[in-house]
Amino acid sequence: MTIGKTGFIPIFFIILILISACATDKDVISYKNTNLPIETDTRSIENDKKPELSTDEILDLRIESIINDMSLDEKIGQLFIISVRNSYNGSRMLHADNYMKEIIEKYKPGGLILFSVNFSDPIQTRDLIRDTQALSRIPMFMAVDEEGGIVARLGNSERMSVTKLPPAAVIGRTGNTEYARIAARVISEELKAFGFNMNMAPVADVNTNSKNPIIGNRTYSSTPYEAGVMVAAVTETMAEENMISVLKHFPGHGDSSTDTHKGDVILNHNIERLEKIEFIPFRMGIEAGADVVMTAHIKVPAVTGSDMPATMSPVLLQDILRKNLGFEGIIITDAMDMGAIKQYWSADEAAVNALKAGIDIILIPASIYDAVRGIKSALNSGELSMERIDQSLRRILKVKLKHGLFLEGISGAENILSKIGSKEHRDLIDQIPR
């Protein structure tokens, strides 16, 4: 069934509530944060309020209720998705040990992103996610980069047993969006079995530079519209599977010849070029219902009129992404420990600059301690306002509520080994012509 774009969120939200009310699936283990003093089920609000309230109004009330109950540390923590790759002694972070507990209790992050170093086997990974979620009062985004092809933290590890997806370019060359939907459906089902609720995909860049050192076959096409239809198909399918999608890397990383992991990347494109090429897949993904857009740390001085990267540019984030492209969801940075950022700004400066520009979530700050300290200092000085923080919180909580994190907080399938890498999934992926 196809749902019109303008009605998607309310209808989807109602469906989630109904599913939650009658769910009997024994394969999925759910948790609720019983120490939450606030109500964790929106059905009670629906019953208490007058029937003339719309679903959007009920959702807004729920969001404000959560925000009003949050401490300052919790509010700031929601603005971060962090990685915890190692424990006290440098050993791999494979279990929610005391060090993980200290990190979650101290910084109260809005999310956690896992990497290959965090994976030993499927059951260990499911338990790591489940146990870490249990440490947080507010359910966290649990994220991973699982694009397929070269960027597949789970798929490229034989010990994880997940279905391996081909690169986006292979799918794009078929010209058949059904293959994109199949891949998105398969990987979303398997990620949910682990307890992930966010996939850092799809890549919405257009591969227009053969010398690009970082994007390459991670993109669906070198033609904007062909890339866009694939991005839209993946975005819609992820939404159907209740997996949070992330379009990346705005305003478009496909024509770069250098790597933001290592240092500066400058594009000399004007706004006309961006609208004609780079913006098209992002626009199509946004119209398809994307939850999150990730920024690239690239500089576009002809558009911004400054030497600031997109991650810190109010022109690109507010004037273009919000107003021109109509994106109302979460704007997240690319990892802030990359060379294009940390070589020029300290962690506290980078965090404050990003928030001032319009960022909602800071991904992997170079130092979470310094970034949090910088935000608190900016609030004390008036450089940032609490209203600005609350704007981002509303977007973050809306996505968390939309995807049922408060209602169910899915933490993985009990019989995970039968859910991942199944013959059914492998057969589906094998249909895609190489």
C-alpha positions, 0 to 999 in steps of 0.5 A, spaced: 500 500 500 502 506 498 501 512 503 501 519 500 507 523 503 503 528 507 499 523 511 505 518 512 507 520 519 500 520 522 498 514 519 504 510 520 504 513 528 497 510 529 499 503 525 505 503 530 500 504 536 495 499 534 501 494 533 504 495 539 497 494 543 496 487 540 503 484 538 504 477 540 511 476 536 515 471 541 521 472 537 522 479 539 524 481 545 522 488 548 524 493 553 521 499 557 525 503 561 521 502 567 524 508 571 521 513 566 517 518 571 513 520 564 508 516 561 511 511 556 505 509 552 502 515 548 495 511 548 494 514 555 494 521 552 489 519 547 484 516 552 485 522 556 485 528 551 479 530 547 477 527 541 478 533 537 485 533 538 489 530 531 494 525 531 500 530 530 497 534 536 497 528 541 504 527 538 506 534 540 504 533 547 508 527 548 514 530 545 513 536 550 512 532 556 518 528 555 522 535 554 519 538 560 521 532 564 529 532 561 535 534 565 540 539 562 545 533 561 539 529 558 537 534 553 545 535 551 546 528 551 540 527 546 544 531 541 550 526 540 551 519 537 557 516 540 562 510 538 565 506 544 570 502 541 574 500 546 573 499 554 578 501 560 584 497 558 584 498 550 580 491 549 574 491 544 568 493 547 564 487 546 559 487 552 556 493 556 561 493 561 562 498 567 566 502 562 560 502 557 555 504 563 559 509 566 559 513 559 552 512 558 550 514 565 555 520 565 553 523 558 546 520 556 547 520 549 542 520 544 545 514 540 550 509 539 554 507 533 557 500 532 563 498 528 566 492 526 570 492 532 564 491 536 562 485 533 564 478 535 558 474 533 551 475 532 548 473 539 554 477 542 552 483 538 545 483 539 546 482 547 551 488 547 545 492 543 540 490 548 544 491 554 546 498 552 539 500 551 537 498 558 542 503 561 539 509 558 533 512 561 531 515 554 531 509 548 537 510 544 538 510 536 542 504 535 546 505 528 550 502 523 553 503 517 550 498 512 550 500 505 552 494 502 558 493 498 565 496 501 561 499 507 558 494 510 560 493 518 556 486 519 556 484 512 564 484 511 565 480 517 564 472 515 563 471 523 556 475 523 553 471 518 548 476 515 546 477 508 551 480 504 549 486 499 552 488 492 554 495 492 549 500 490 552 501 483 551 494 482 543 495 483 543 502 480 546 499 473 540 494 473 535 500 472 530 496 476 528 499 483 525 493 485 532 490 486 533 496 491 527 495 495 529 488 496 536 489 498 533 495 503 528 490 505 533 484 507 538 488 510 532 492 514 530 485 517 536 483 519 538 489 522 532 489 526 534 482 529 540 485 532 536 491 535 539 496 530 534 501 529 538 506 524 542 504 518 546 510 515 544 509 508 542 510 503 548 514 499 545 520 495 551 522 492 552 522 484 558 519 482 560 524 477 568 524 479 572 518 477 577 520 481 573 520 487 577 517 493 571 515 498 565 515 494 565 511 488 561 505 487 557 506 494 553 511 489 547 508 485 549 512 479 553 518 475 546 520 473 542 524 478 535 522 476 537 515 476 540 515 483 534 519 485 529 513 484 534 508 487 534 513 493 527 514 494 525 506 493 530 505 499 528 510 503 520 508 502 522 501 503 526 502 510 520 506 512 516 500 511 520 496 515 521 501 520 528 502 520 530 509 520 534 512 514 540 517 513 541 520 506 548 522 506 552 526 504 549 533 503 550 537 499 553 532 495 560 528 496 560 525 489 564 530 485 570 531 490 577 528 488 579 528 496 577 525 502 574 529 508 577 523 513 584 526 511 583 534 510 579 539 507 575 538 501 573 544 497 567 544 491 567 550 486 560 549 484 555 554 484 548 553 486 545 552 479 550 546 478 548 543 485 540 544 484 541 541 477 546 535 479 547 534 487 541 536 490 536 531 486 537 525 489 536 528 496 530 532 494 527 525 492 529 522 498 526 527 502 520 527 498 520 519 499 520 520 507 527 520 509 528 521 517 535 523 517 540 527 512 547 527 514 552 533 512 558 532 509 564 536 511 565 539 504 566 547 503 562 550 497 564 557 498 561 559 491 554 558 495 556 559 502 560 565 501 564 563 507 570 558 508 565 554 513 564 546 511 557 544 510 556 541 517 557 549 519 554 552 514 547 556 516 546 557 508 546 550 506 543 547 512 537 552 514 536 556 507 537 550 502 536 544 506 530 546 510 527 551 506 528 550 499 528 542 499 523 542 505 526 537 510 523 537 516 527 531 520 534 530 523 540 533 520 546 529 523 553 531 522 558 526 518 563 523 524 566 530 527 573 526 528 574 526 521 580 530 519 576 536 515 573 538 522 578 536 527 584 539 524 581 546 524 576 546 530 577 543 537 571 539 539 567 544 543 568 549 537 566 544 532 560 542 536 557 549 538 559 551 530 554 545 528 549 547 532 549 554 531 548 552 523 542 548 524 545 541 526 541 537 530 545 531 532 553 531 532 556 524 530 562 521 534 565 528 536 573 528 537 572 528 545 565 528 548 567 531 554 570 537 550 563 537 546 559 537 552 563 542 556 563 547 550 555 546 549 554 548 556 559 554 556 555 556 550 548 556 553 551 560 559 554 565 555 548 566 551 551 564 544 546 558 544 539 558 547 535 553 550 530 554 545 535 552 540 536 546 543 529 544 544 528 545 537 533 539 535 530 535 541 523 536 538 526 533 531 529 527 535 524 525 539 519 525 533 523 520 530 524 516 536 516 516 537 515 515 530 519 509 530 516 506 536 523 506 540 518 509 546 513 504 545 517 497 544 524 499 544 526 493 540 532 490 542 533 484 537 530 477 536 531 471 541 532 466 535 537 471 531 541 466 528 534 464 524 533 471 522 540 473 519 543 470 513 537 466 511 536 462 505 530 466 503 534 472 504 540 470 500 536 467 494 532 474 494 539 478 493 542 473 488 536 475 484 540 482 483 544 481 476 551 483 477 
